[in-house]
Amino acid sequence: MRKLLICLMMLNIACSRGQASGTAEAAQTDPRIFLSTAIGDAGADAVISELAARRGRLPETRELGAATARTLAAMRDDLARLAQRRNVSVPRQMEEKKVALRDNLEILPGQVFDRGYALAMVQDIDALLTKLDAVGSSNDADLQNVADKYRATLQDHRRNADRLLSRLGGYPWPTAP
């Protein structure tokens, strides 16, 4: 029964990670939307990564959490400064899906926590990279600079999260990316 509950929570985490396909398109055409959503996503994932840095069972999970938290917090801060200069409102609270992810991760034990965190980061960083790619092709030099500044580091974190996930048994279903 406990294994079933844990599997259901992992599936819930994975399913709640889906991103709207229009988000990247909207970010490409409207820098204000990009700034607002990217700040919210980076900030929430930094909080979740800080949790992993503290609670991860494996040293690799704690290291990934700490490194990802630093990168995402710096990115959030850079974007927030740019948003302030442009008078773009910045989200003050975590999005409900991110709060649910954090709450779900907090109740997972040991290695299941590590696996859930790695899975969430693979998916969230992919979504963030998609946004950076979309805005990177815009004519907005400031946003292109931010995208260029963080893209390679986020790709490294994404690869490390995928390696950790593979070490922990891989994706919880066979058709995952």
C-alpha positions, 0 to 999 in steps of 0.5 A: 500500500505504501509503495502504491501511495508513493508511486501515485505521488510521483505520478502526480508530481510528473503530471502536474509539471506539464506546461502550456504550449502557448507559454513559449510562444507568448514569451517570444512575442511579449517580453512582459509575459516572459519576465513575469513567468520566468521570474515566477518559475525561477524563484519557485524552482530555487525554493524547491532546489533549496529544499533538495539541498537540505533534504536530499538523501544522496550527496548528488541530490544535495549538490544538484539542489544547491547548485540549481538553487544558486543559478535559479536565484541569480537568474530570478534576481537578474530578471527582477532587476530588468522587470523593475526597470521596465515597470513589469509586475513581478509575482509575489507568490509561488504558483499553485502548481509549484506550491503543490510540487513543494508540498508533495516533495516534502512528504516523500521519504529518502530516495523517493524524494531524490527521484521526485526532485530529479524528475521535477528538475528535468521537466522544469528546466526543460520548460525554462530552456524552452522559454529562454530559446523563444526569447533568445530569438527575439529582438530584445537585447536585454532578454537575449543577454539573460538567456545567453548568460544562463542557458549553458548552466541550466543545460548542465543542471538538466544533464545532472538531474537526468543522470541522477534520475537514471541512477535512481532507477530512471523515469517512473514510466517507460514513455517519458523523455 
